[in-house]
């Protein structure tokens, strides 16, 4: 599984600003871990070691379900946009033992300012999580890239991207498309082959129309479904070999029109 090494959130005006404010007020219910340090609003000096720690938050999935992870340093470029710009742990790193990691803060990566961490653990049960720490301050930095300070020290809302359970319906094609929820594989029905007689007295839809499942206010870089399976044909086609002997010339097959005769008709007018 490949995850994006750089995550960029793009705002959409006042509406997105409102969403950002609201998400900082909503408890994080999608998580398998929570950061203990760095602490909210705490200040840490560059060129020193910051001991990053986390713990199981008691919700599913558990830390035992985590396999590998990515850990990045992030900062807000404005009130509605954040950039995860520096890999603390690269993609596919085994989860450090003891729920802790000693990080040498790199002074040259950015300027003094407010930052937060993003951890993206892959799950043995399928899928992954995106977990954010609270916002903290780094001082003594010597880089030129600057990031803004957000009034609320809570980090962005966590994201749950666990693999959806397999369909339990005996015939998943019988489940309407919009009722398939977060299935990673969608099942699309097919118009059946018409019968030999028309019995309907009025026109009606066989399947409900599609609807918008969700509106993305930011660039998630992730699809909500991986693939769509279309219902196969409900009938089979059979064919046989034409056993008639081929005729040697047109005259043996009833003749042909002479080009000079006006009665010759175009084929689609016959």
Secondary structure by P-SEA (a helix, b strand, c coil): cccccbbbbbbccaaaaaaaaaaaaccccccccccccccccccccccccccccccccccccccccccccccbbbbbcccccccccccccccccccccccbbbbccccccccccccbbbbbbbbcccbbbbbbccbbbbccccccbbbbbbccccccbbbbbcccccccccccccccccccccccbbbbbccccccccccccbbbbcccccccccccccccccccccccccccccbbbbbbccccccccccccccbbbbcccccccccccc
